[in-house]
Amino acid sequence: MAGLMTRAKARSALFATHPARAVVVGFALVVLIGSALLSLPFATEQRAAAGYVTALFTATSAVCVTGLVTVDTGTFWSGFGEGVILALIQVGGFGIMTMASLLALLISGRLRLRMQLTAQAETKSLDIGDVRRVLLGVAGTTLAVELTVGAVLALRFRYGYGETIGEAAYLGYFHAVSAFNNAGFGLHPDSLTRYSQDAWVTLPVAAAVILGGIGFPVLLELLRHRRRKHRTGRRNWSLHTKLTLITTAFLLVTGTVLTCLLEWSNPGTLGTHSIGGKILDGFFHSAMSRTAGFNAVDIGSMHASTLLMTCVLMFIGGGSAGTAGGIKVTTFAVLAAAMFAEVRGEPTSAVLGRRLAPHVLRQSLTVALLGIGLVMGATLALLAMTKQELEPVLFEVVSAFGTVGLSTGITADLPPAGELLLVGLMFVGRLGPITLVSALALRERTRRYELPEERPVIG
């Protein structure tokens, strides 16, 4: 008995030391609970139990806010099933451990140290004392954005498309939650292609995607400094916020321009639209490629060059500690800064007047290389188990890893082994390679000596 108690205490201490472990376990438990609920007969329109692989794939896609599906959400799942999916999206986007910490805060009015550590791992808060403020800010921001975007969409569906009040409200709120959490789940078989020329639908969805994708730390800092600027007249943003905003804007503009240029004359995508419509859909595709998953044009009809460009955007993803996936824009910015510093022959990397710490570069390299390795390995495995071409397989794999949800249409045709492979990719992509590695690490090691230095030949 004493031995069992000792082991239990050791495991408890291990979770406290590595709160990322609790995040991994929490997400896995919610995926299992969601798949069990979606396996119930009344979760489908036909009142027949869905296969467990289908339920597991859908639950993982919802919790990991990806949007890849093997069955049509609006026609296959019943109202109960759609409700489960919506709840999983909300929980997955908000963060399992963040949600648990917020509930503990609301119930007891205070957070225990272990809960704060766990919430810190999920929200990427830099100061434990700020966790309470971060949690309340996350909850308030989520509610405000989802209600606002949901109301705009509901009004458009009601008065622009003649939906009933109840149906318009349901469609509006479902798509608002899915958009802000970068989930990409829609209730129409064609995603949002029927609204491709309707700015009253696509722009609010894009705004919700961008706000959710830049990350909660950036949103909270923007709100905090907005109030401070009214008092002091100055705006002092952190380097993280500056990097996130600048890189996000750069990728949005670059994605829009490239999409329009590459698809300008393609009759299957932008070729039949007006100039304004092409720019609108080009911008929407660029925003959705940053891990949202909605599409206003047929992805399967895009040129191979556009698919490759989209893969790059999906792999980079959005901001840290937000609802987006990918390696994150700050990782991309740090690697770019290191490359430019090396080309100029500078001994250290600097960006926006700040020198980057060496461990930041090592972390960025680790995340990027792990991501490349996972994508290449999964692509090779899918090619070996299917007869699909390289382009759609690579696109699907990057979409799963980046928790995007865009698809060329081959997901439903994959064998069960292929679906399970994408389940693993979505799970890793949502938690982040560095979080998963830290969660699996048994202990940290500190080297108390330095080895002799030597330089191998590079290039």
C-alpha atoms as one frame of an Amber mdcrd trajectory, in Angstrom:
protein
   0.000   0.000   0.000   2.807   2.359   0.905   4.480   1.546  -2.396   1.324
   2.430  -4.329   1.013   5.733  -2.487   4.658   6.496  -3.166   4.224   5.826
  -6.888   1.048   7.922  -6.962   2.875  10.811  -5.316   5.743  10.408  -7.773
   3.332  10.569 -10.725   1.625  13.602  -9.206   4.968  15.343  -8.778   5.893
  14.453 -12.352   2.729  16.069 -13.694   3.359  19.156 -11.591   6.923  19.378
 -12.931   5.791  18.816 -16.518   2.298  20.327 -16.771   2.368  19.694 -20.533
   1.816  16.029 -19.656  -1.563  16.916 -18.179  -2.446  18.823 -21.362  -1.677
  15.763 -23.489  -3.651  13.429 -21.211  -6.543  15.895 -21.030  -6.833  16.189
 -24.796  -6.620  12.414 -25.194  -9.399  11.860 -22.647 -11.702  14.361 -24.323
 -11.047  12.733 -27.706 -12.007   9.355 -26.259 -15.139  10.754 -24.593 -16.135
  12.545 -27.801 -15.612   9.457 -29.936 -17.723   7.421 -27.513 -20.573   9.949
 -27.729 -20.375  10.067 -31.522 -20.513   6.265 -31.610 -24.009   6.291 -30.098
 -26.828   5.410 -32.530 -28.730   8.673 -32.012 -25.638  10.710 -32.924 -26.358
  10.073 -36.625 -29.298  11.037 -38.788 -29.946   7.382 -39.680 -30.018   6.414
 -35.991 -27.405   3.771 -36.773 -24.130   3.743 -34.883 -21.233   5.195 -36.852
 -18.107   3.088 -37.126 -15.661   3.762 -34.327 -12.921   4.886 -36.713 -15.324
   7.450 -38.174 -16.318   8.631 -34.684 -12.682   8.748 -33.534 -11.592  10.648
 -36.635 -14.396  13.213 -36.255 -13.825  13.644 -32.507 -10.082  14.117 -32.991
 -10.660  16.570 -35.821 -13.067  18.561 -33.620 -10.962  18.568 -30.437  -7.823
  19.355 -32.426  -9.832  22.058 -34.281  -8.801  20.702 -37.672 -11.919  20.252
 -39.794 -10.944  17.218 -41.852 -13.927  14.880 -42.131 -14.689  11.481 -43.618
 -18.467  12.101 -43.637 -20.497  15.251 -44.270 -21.147  16.982 -40.954 -24.522
  18.497 -41.803 -26.145  15.404 -43.307 -24.502  12.466 -41.517 -24.689  13.620
 -37.893 -27.940  14.328 -36.039 -28.576  17.419 -33.960 -27.079  15.608 -30.983
 -24.005  14.659 -32.993 -23.553  18.220 -34.254 -23.922  19.464 -30.682 -21.181
  17.090 -29.540 -18.930  18.275 -32.369 -19.593  21.916 -31.496 -18.781  21.255
 -27.829 -15.587  19.434 -28.761 -14.541  22.335 -30.986 -15.131  24.822 -28.175
 -13.311  22.728 -25.609 -10.442  21.975 -27.977  -9.998  25.604 -28.993 -10.234
  26.972 -25.492  -7.878  24.325 -24.202  -8.713  21.396 -21.982  -6.542  22.508
 -19.125  -7.473  26.151 -19.552 -11.111  25.139 -19.316 -10.450  23.066 -16.184
  -8.517  25.918 -14.603 -11.289  28.397 -15.384 -13.905  26.106 -13.829 -11.776
  25.761 -10.719 -11.418  29.533 -10.582 -15.147  30.133 -10.906 -16.017  27.511
  -8.292 -13.393  28.220  -5.636 -12.354  31.747  -6.515  -8.698  30.781  -6.477
  -6.280  28.527  -8.334  -3.982  25.980  -6.796  -0.324  26.137  -7.849  -0.530
  22.920  -9.889  -3.600  24.189 -11.751  -1.747  27.430 -12.461   1.216  25.517
 -13.870  -1.115  23.493 -16.067  -2.931  26.588 -17.311   0.411  28.257 -17.921
   1.459  25.387 -20.189  -1.751  25.733 -22.218  -1.973  29.541 -22.438   1.794
  30.154 -22.704   1.484  32.781 -19.963   4.918  33.967 -18.840   3.996  34.788
 -15.253   2.121  32.445 -12.930   0.595  35.452 -11.217  -1.045  36.428 -14.511
  -2.896  33.135 -15.013  -6.129  34.315 -13.378  -6.197  37.407 -15.586  -5.304
  35.377 -18.672  -8.044  32.829 -18.056 -10.716  35.464 -17.578  -9.412  37.359
 -20.597  -9.485  34.227 -22.744 -13.057  33.461 -21.693 -14.231  37.032 -22.254
 -12.502  37.380 -25.622 -13.839  34.041 -26.848 -17.388  34.864 -25.834 -17.287
  38.385 -27.288 -15.895  37.366 -30.685 -18.125  34.317 -31.100 -21.304  36.180
 -30.132 -20.484  39.165 -32.358 -19.571  37.122 -35.431 -22.451  34.723 -34.783
 -24.920  37.634 -34.680 -23.599  39.095 -37.956 -23.803  35.730 -39.708 -27.242
  34.983 -38.281 -28.605  38.298 -39.562 -27.129  37.618 -42.990 -28.546  34.088
 -43.154 -31.939  35.372 -41.979 -32.375  38.368 -44.253 -30.034  37.473 -47.101
 -30.989  33.833 -47.585 -34.440  33.575 -46.040 -33.550  31.126 -43.260 -35.873
  30.876 -40.279 -34.815  32.684 -37.134 -33.849  29.476 -35.375 -31.969  28.033
 -38.344 -30.173  31.330 -39.011 -29.087  31.597 -35.363 -27.874  27.987 -35.349
 -25.954  28.360 -38.606 -24.476  31.673 -37.500 -23.326  30.515 -34.081 -22.018
  27.146 -35.309 -19.879  28.756 -38.008 -18.741  31.534 -35.634 -17.505  29.020
 -33.056 -15.898  26.929 -35.770 -14.224  30.005 -37.286 -12.864  31.572 -34.089
 -11.492  28.201 -32.989  -9.986  27.702 -36.472 -11.872  24.405 -36.741 -13.240
  24.638 -40.283 -16.297  22.475 -39.581 -19.269  23.586 -41.648 -22.864  22.418
 -41.992 -22.911  22.540 -45.790 -21.412  19.804 -48.014 -19.571  22.461 -50.044
 -18.187  24.280 -46.980 -18.697  28.008 -47.790 -18.410  27.894 -51.592 -22.058
  28.934 -51.935 -21.105  32.195 -50.189 -17.877  32.774 -52.149 -18.997  36.175
 -53.456 -20.799  37.242 -50.273 -18.529  39.502 -48.226 -21.112  39.610 -45.414
 -20.364  35.933 -44.782 -16.742  35.443 -45.802 -15.265  38.565 -44.176 -16.760
  37.997 -40.681 -15.598  34.368 -40.859 -12.133  35.498 -41.956 -12.005  38.082
 -39.150 -12.894  35.443 -36.557 -10.263  33.082 -37.984  -7.546  35.751 -37.872
  -8.429  36.853 -34.330  -8.433  33.287 -33.064  -5.285  32.444 -34.992  -2.983
  35.206 -33.751  -3.132  33.847 -30.214  -4.624  34.868 -26.900  -1.433  36.499
 -25.535  -1.393  38.895 -28.474  -5.109  39.665 -28.212  -4.881  40.326 -24.476
  -1.805  42.508 -24.892  -3.497  44.529 -27.619  -6.518  45.106 -25.392  -4.351
  45.968 -22.397  -2.126  48.406 -24.282  -5.137  49.993 -25.955  -6.390  51.029
 -22.537  -2.890  52.074 -21.477  -2.433  54.187 -24.629  -5.521  56.223 -23.699
  -3.780  57.143 -20.424  -0.153  57.568 -21.537  -0.363  58.164 -25.284   2.320
  55.511 -25.880   2.112  52.025 -27.345   4.841  49.598 -26.214   4.197  46.143
 -27.581   6.285  43.115 -26.732   8.546  41.517 -29.331   6.232  38.491 -29.481
   3.241  40.664 -30.367   5.186  42.643 -32.975   6.553  39.489 -34.599   3.137
  37.836 -34.645   1.318  40.811 -36.142   3.965  41.664 -38.748   4.467  38.070
 -39.880   0.719  37.412 -39.949   0.097  40.498 -42.095   2.974  39.548 -44.412
   1.674  35.996 -44.883  -1.911  37.183 -45.413  -0.875  39.631 -48.123   1.552
  37.187 -49.741  -1.039  34.401 -49.742  -3.681  36.684 -51.240  -1.403  37.929
 -54.022  -0.111  34.461 -54.917  -3.576  32.897 -54.887  -4.931  35.568 -57.192
  -1.958  35.369 -59.551  -1.903  31.580 -59.743  -5.683  31.077 -59.994  -6.668
  34.248 -61.895  -7.678  32.438 -65.088  -8.585  29.035 -63.637 -12.278  28.455
 -64.523 -12.607  25.954 -61.666 -11.697  28.510 -58.995 -11.361  32.273 -59.612
 -11.553  32.424 -63.404 -15.284  33.201 -63.630 -15.343  35.854 -60.888 -15.121
  39.625 -61.165 -11.907  41.392 -60.152 -13.359  42.228 -56.743 -14.614  38.680
 -56.336 -11.199  37.263 -57.196  -9.499  39.455 -54.611 -12.148  38.572 -52.005
 -11.804  34.833 -52.562  -8.013  35.113 -52.779  -7.924  36.837 -49.398 -10.365
  34.314 -47.926  -8.248  31.390 -49.126  -5.109  33.006 -47.732  -6.762  33.493
 -44.333  -8.223  29.978 -44.286  -4.884  28.429 -45.185  -3.612  29.662 -41.825
  -5.328  26.633 -40.180  -9.025  27.486 -40.499 -10.210  24.948 -43.072 -13.202
  26.676 -44.675 -13.054  27.043 -48.424 -14.920  29.352 -50.788 -13.501  27.756
 -53.958 -12.979  24.134 -54.936  -9.607  23.049 -53.543  -9.503  20.011 -55.818
  -9.632  22.270 -58.899  -6.625  24.381 -57.902  -3.364  24.272 -59.818  -0.480
  22.269 -58.368   1.450  25.512 -57.773  -1.388  26.907 -55.638  -1.612  23.678
 -53.650   2.119  23.869 -52.919   1.853  27.502 -51.843  -1.091  26.576 -49.630
   0.944  23.751 -48.079   3.608  26.284 -47.085   1.007  28.541 -45.438  -0.620
  25.586 -43.670   2.737  24.356 -42.380   3.614  27.780 -40.938   0.185  28.185
 -39.341  -0.805  30.996 -36.983   0.187  32.535 -33.657   1.349  30.773 -30.524
  -1.146  29.960 -27.754  -4.067  30.517 -30.092  -6.454  28.210 -31.886  -4.203
  27.838 -34.939  -1.816  24.991 -35.666   1.364  24.690 -37.699   4.868  25.493
 -36.509   3.628  29.042 -35.723   4.507  32.397 -37.248   7.009  33.282 -34.521
   8.964  30.101 -35.296   9.037  31.095 -38.966  10.114  34.663 -38.095  12.908
  33.506 -35.776  14.281  31.111 -38.404  14.148  33.854 -41.033  16.001  36.249
 -38.708  18.665  33.603 -38.018  19.106  32.989 -41.737  19.533  36.678 -42.517
  22.014  37.067 -39.643  24.079  34.142 -40.934  24.065  35.516 -44.486  25.287
  38.887 -43.194  27.970  37.179 -41.096  26.610  38.454 -37.780  27.390  36.379
 -34.654  23.881  36.708 -33.187  20.340  36.962 -34.527  18.395  40.151 -33.987
  14.940  41.312 -34.996  13.136  44.615 -34.452  15.954  45.958 -32.312  16.131
  42.921 -29.994  18.740  40.159 -29.817  17.287  36.658 -29.839  18.393  34.230
 -27.150  20.233  31.130 -28.484  17.723  28.719 -26.933  14.915  30.419 -28.904
  16.663  29.527 -32.153  17.221  25.942 -30.970  13.541  25.603 -30.072  12.495
  26.983 -33.462  14.787  24.577 -35.296  13.459  21.665 -33.222   9.828  22.505
 -33.937  10.417  23.071 -37.652  12.515  19.951 -38.205  10.152  17.767 -36.190
   7.289  19.102 -38.276   9.104  18.414 -41.539   9.988  14.912 -40.379   6.412
  14.125 -39.380   4.996  15.456 -42.653   7.502  13.572 -44.804   7.083  10.317
 -42.852   3.286  10.476 -42.942   3.279  11.341 -46.655   5.490   8.354 -47.426
   3.253   6.070 -45.342   0.052   7.267 -47.031   1.561   6.895 -50.481   2.514
   3.337 -49.606  -0.975   2.378 -48.414  -3.002   4.171 -51.120  -2.929   4.656
 -54.876  -3.245   8.448 -54.641  -0.868  10.899 -56.304   1.772  12.804 -54.352
   0.105  16.228 -54.570  -3.224  15.423 -52.852  -1.539  13.150 -50.295   1.013
  15.786 -49.305  -1.738  18.401 -49.130  -3.870  16.198 -46.863  -0.951  15.392
 -44.579   0.088  19.028 -44.177  -3.554  19.967 -43.595  -3.789  17.397 -40.794
  -0.470  18.364 -39.189  -1.301  22.070 -39.397  -4.831  21.369 -38.041  -6.196
  23.206 -41.081  -8.944  21.026 -42.513  -8.649  22.010 -46.166  -8.919  18.953
 -48.379  -8.603  17.977 -52.005 -11.345  15.399 -51.374  -9.359  12.229 -50.740
  -9.874  11.942 -46.961 -13.122   9.981 -47.286 -11.416   7.519 -49.647  -8.538
   6.666 -47.318  -8.377   3.185 -45.748  -8.873   2.901 -41.962  -5.106   2.774
 -41.439  -4.761   6.042 -43.356  -7.499   7.677 -41.281  -5.781   6.583 -38.061
  -2.517   8.031 -39.361  -4.227  11.387 -39.894  -5.744  11.108 -36.393  -2.237
  10.904 -34.965  -1.064  13.832 -37.074  -3.975  16.020 -35.974  -3.304  15.185
 -32.331   0.388  16.015 -32.606  -0.337  19.106 -34.664  -2.770  20.517 -32.096
  -0.497  19.982 -29.116   2.622  21.038 -30.935   5.752  18.939 -31.390   7.669
  20.704 -28.633   4.774  20.251 -26.159   4.454  16.584 -26.973   8.172  16.022
 -26.606   8.292  17.808 -23.260   5.287  15.814 -22.077   6.983  12.523 -22.939
  10.368  13.451 -21.514  11.043  11.654 -18.233  13.176  14.390 -16.746  15.258
  17.392 -17.624  19.017  17.030 -17.815  21.472  19.831 -17.126  25.014  19.365
 -18.416  27.540  20.544 -15.839  30.481  20.616 -18.222  31.316  21.714 -21.775
  32.835  19.489 -24.427  35.758  20.581 -26.625  34.588  22.695 -29.578  35.066
  21.594 -33.180  33.500  22.744 -36.458  32.451  20.194 -39.098  32.280  21.263
 -42.734  28.817  22.627 -43.608  27.468  22.779 -47.163
